[in-house]
Amino acid sequence: MPQIVIHNCSLLAGYARMENCAILVEDGMVADVFSERRFEQKRFDSDAVVLDAAGAFVAPGLIDSHIHGFAGYGTEDLDTDAIIAMSDHLGGFGVTAFCPTIYPMSEADMVAAIAAAVGAMGRETGARVMGVHLEGPFVSPARLGVQKPEFVRAVDMELMERLYLAGQGHITNMTVAPELKGMRELALFCIKRGIVLQAGHTDASYENMLEGMQAGILHSTHFFNAMSRLHHRDPGAVGAIMIHSELSCEIIADGRHVHPDLIRLLMRDKPVSKVVLVTDSLKPTEQHNCPLFANREEVELRDRLFYRKSDDVIAGSSLTMIEGLRNLVDFGVPLENAVEMAASNPSRILGLGKRGLLVPGYEADVVVFDKDYRVLATLIGGSFVKNDL
C-alpha cells in the first residue's frame, strides 16, 4: 500500500483546526501530520500518492451511530447484501463507519436483521460496520414516534439474551426507556457486555432518569425527540439531559427535528464532547424516482423529512452526515466542534477504537470536503473509496 500525502489543506483533526497543513498515511494509519512548510522539506517514497487539496478541509471520517438505511437499502431488508450496499453508498458521502440501526420488529425479524448486519462486518466495500444499534424493543409505548406498537415490549431478559447471541458480541449501543420495570437488570447485563445504553423513546420522569444514570444509562437518543418534555415540576428526560453534564446525547441537525435555536441552547449548556451528530436517516434517503418505503411502510419526502403516507406522521430524516456538518455551522457551531460531534465523539462514547481523530497511530479514515461541503475524497483504512482530488 503506497504512502498517501494530502497537503495544502485546512486540517480539522477532530479537536482543533490547523491551517496550511498536510497529512501522511502509511499502511492504513495516520503516520504524521505536519505544516505545509515541512511538507516542502520532506521526502516521500517514489510511489507515494501526493495530492494537493487546494485549501479544502481534511477531517476524520464521519461516523453515523444512528442510521436505519440509505440509498434504497435498509436494516429492515434483513439482508447482508443490503448492509454492504449501504456501506458502499455511505463512503461516497464521507461516512467511514456506521452502526446499522434496527427498529423493533418481530423477534425473528430482529434476529435476522442483527445477523445481516453482523454478516456484513469484514465484507464492507465502503463505510465500516462498527456494530449494531438496537433502537428498542424495550421502549415506552407512550413515545413511539413511528415505531410499531405491536413490537414494543416490556423488559424481557430471555429475549435480550437471544438478541445478544444473535449479535455475536457486536451490539454496540441500545436505545431503552429507563422507566421500564426490570431496566436495572437489563442495564447491568448490557454494561457487562460493553453495550452502551441510550435513553430514548422514553416517558421517564426526572427521577427515572436519575435512576437510569445510576444504572449506567449515560447516553441518549435523538435528543428532544420522542422523550418526556421539560416541565417546571418535573424536568423529565429533556431536563435531565440538559441539567447533567455527564449525560451525552445524539442530535439530528436537519433544522426540522430540532429547532436551530434549541441546538444553540444545547451547545451553550452542554459540553461539546457530549454531543453526537446523527442522521437517523431512513432507507429511501438519497433514493430517487421510485416509490419510497421505510420500515416496510410507504413514505413521502417533503421539506427533507419523510412522512408516513397512512397518517402523515414524521417517519424520519433524509439527512446526510455532511449536510449535518453544514447545518451545525449554519446554526453557529464552529466547524471544528461540528467535526468533533461527527467523528471523535461517537468513536469515544461508543468505544470504537482508534478512529475519529487525525493524529499519528489512528486509523486513516479521512474525508476531504470543500467550502460548499462537497465531498471530494474519502479514505477508509488508508484506501480511497472516493477520490475527486
Protein Blocks (a to p, Z undefined) as FASTA:
>chain_A
ZZdddehiacdehpaccehiadddeehiafbdcdfklmmmpccdfkbccddeehpacddd
dddfbdfbgehiafklopaklmmmmmmmmmmnopabdcdddddddfklmmmmmmmmmmmg
opacbdcdfbdcdebjbdcfklnojacfklgccddfklmmmmmmmnnopafbdcddfkbg
hklmmmmmmmmnopacddehiabdfklmmmmmmnopabdehehiapacddfklgbjmlmm
mmmmmbccddddehlmpcfklmmmmmmmpcfklpccdfkiafkgoiahiacdeehiacdd
eehiacdfklopafbdcbdfklmmmmmmmnopafklmmmmmmmmmmmmnonajehiaceh
iacddddddfkopafbdceehiafbdcZZ
